[in-house]
């Protein structure tokens, strides 16, 4: 796993998430659709690098997301992305990451991060909405968009993050 490339890609995705994506989302949907591109990359880090690196990656980029975009409370995205990165890495640790497992992990993780952030906001009384409304209005549309983004980025992320395997013929020649 190339973590330096993952961090560079995370910074680039964070810039895209805060600078370009708000222009691409229609104004009527801007309060509903908030795709977290760094979260999609976190799922790939969890699948290909392990739970500890995913935890640190999620903690760092979640804190950056809290500071840059979601200013009501600092910490929900850092906590949620760290927790879900660790859990996704733990689940994917003992199996080969196929596209179905990665997309399923992205879908489950997206629903989980939305739920964690909602519960923290509800705990500190920053929202009075019911969970059903929050799921319908925010979590489900974001989940669908993040799954589509994860599907589109699967092959580029594998090429970017995984080191090429050295064949046995190349080892004996070197």
C-alpha positions in Angstrom: 0.0 0.0 0.0 1.3 3.4 -0.9 0.2 5.6 1.9 1.9 8.7 0.6 -0.2 8.4 -2.6 -3.3 7.9 -0.5 -2.6 11.0 1.6 -2.0 13.1 -1.6 -5.1 11.7 -3.2 -7.0 12.5 0.0 -5.9 16.1 0.0 -6.9 16.4 -3.7 -10.3 14.8 -3.0 -10.8 17.1 0.0 -10.1 20.1 -2.3 -12.5 18.8 -4.9 -15.1 18.0 -2.2 -15.1 21.5 -0.9 -14.4 23.5 -4.1 -15.8 21.7 -7.1 -18.6 19.4 -5.9 -20.8 22.3 -4.5 -20.9 23.7 -8.1 -21.8 20.4 -9.6 -24.7 19.6 -7.2 -28.0 21.4 -8.3 -29.0 24.2 -5.9 -32.2 22.4 -5.0 -30.3 19.3 -3.9 -27.4 21.1 -2.2 -28.8 20.6 1.2 -29.5 16.9 0.6 -26.4 15.7 -1.3 -23.1 16.0 0.5 -20.8 13.4 -1.0 -17.7 12.7 1.1 -15.1 11.8 -1.5 -12.4 11.3 1.3 -14.7 8.8 2.9 -14.8 6.8 -0.4 -11.0 6.9 -0.3 -11.1 5.8 3.3 -12.9 2.7 2.3 -10.2 1.8 -0.1 -7.5 2.5 2.5 -9.3 0.2 4.9 -9.6 -2.5 2.2 -6.1 -2.4 0.9 -4.0 -1.1 3.9 -5.6 -2.4 7.0 -7.5 -1.1 10.0 -4.8 0.9 11.8 -3.9 3.0 8.7 -7.6 3.4 7.9 -8.2 4.6 11.5 -5.5 7.2 11.3 -6.5 8.2 7.8 -10.1 8.6 8.8 -9.3 10.5 12.0 -7.1 13.0 10.1 -9.3 13.6 7.1 -12.4 13.6 9.3 -10.9 16.3 11.4 -10.0 18.3 8.3 -13.6 17.8 7.1 -15.0 19.0 10.4 -12.8 22.1 10.3 -13.3 23.0 6.7 -16.9 22.3 6.0 -19.1 21.2 8.8 -18.5 23.9 11.4 -21.4 23.3 13.8 -19.3 20.9 15.9 -15.7 19.8 15.6 -15.3 16.1 15.9 -18.3 14.1 14.6 -16.7 13.3 11.2 -13.3 12.6 12.8 -14.8 10.2 15.3 -17.1 8.6 12.7 -14.6 8.2 9.9 -12.0 6.9 12.3 -14.4 4.4 13.8 -15.8 3.2 10.4 -12.3 3.1 8.9 -11.2 0.8 11.7 -14.3 -1.3 11.4 -14.1 -1.6 7.6 -10.4 -2.6 7.9 -11.3 -5.2 10.5 -14.0 -6.7 8.3 -11.8 -6.7 5.2 -8.6 -7.9 6.9 -9.1 -11.6 6.5 -10.6 -11.6 3.0 -9.6 -10.6 -0.5 -11.1 -7.2 -1.4 -13.3 -7.9 -4.4 -15.4 -5.2 -6.0 -18.6 -6.5 -4.4 -17.1 -6.5 -1.0 -15.6 -3.0 -1.4 -18.9 -1.5 -2.7 -20.8 -3.3 0.1 -18.4 -1.9 2.6 -18.8 1.6 1.1 -22.6 1.4 1.3 -22.6 0.1 4.8 -20.0 2.6 5.9 -21.8 5.5 4.3 -25.0 4.7 6.1 -23.0 4.2 9.3 -21.2 7.6 9.0 -24.5 9.4 8.4 -26.0 7.6 11.4 -23.0 8.4 13.7 -23.0 12.0 12.8 -26.8 12.2 13.2 -26.6 10.6 16.6 -23.9 13.0 17.8 -25.8 16.0 16.5 -28.9 14.6 18.3 -26.9 14.0 21.5 -25.9 17.7 21.6 -29.3 18.8 20.5 -28.1 20.4 17.3 -31.0 18.8 15.4 -34.6 18.0 16.3 -35.3 15.8 13.2 -36.3 12.2 13.6 -34.0 9.6 12.3 -36.4 8.5 9.6 -36.5 12.0 8.2 -32.7 12.4 8.4 -32.2 9.0 6.7 -34.7 9.9 3.9 -33.5 13.5 3.4 -29.7 13.2 3.9 -28.3 9.7 4.5 -29.9 7.7 1.6 -29.2 10.2 -1.2 -25.6 10.6 0.0 -25.3 6.8 0.3 -26.4 6.2 -3.3 -24.0 8.9 -4.6 -21.1 7.6 -2.6 -21.7 4.0 -3.8 -21.7 5.3 -7.4 -18.5 7.2 -6.8 -16.9 4.2 -5.1 -17.8 2.1 -8.1 -16.4 4.6 -10.6 -13.1 4.9 -8.6 -12.5 1.2 -7.9 -9.9 0.6 -10.7 -8.1 3.9 -10.4 -7.9 3.5 -6.7 -6.4 0.0 -6.9 -3.8 1.2 -9.4 -3.0 4.2 -7.3 -2.8 2.5 -3.9 -1.5 -1.0 -4.5 2.1 -1.7 -5.3 2.6 -4.0 -8.3 3.4 -7.5 -7.4 6.9 -8.7 -8.4 6.8 -12.0 -10.3 9.3 -14.8 -9.4 11.0 -14.4 -12.8 11.8 -10.8 -12.0 13.1 -11.7 -8.6 15.6 -14.3 -9.9 16.7 -11.9 -12.7 17.5 -9.1 -10.2 
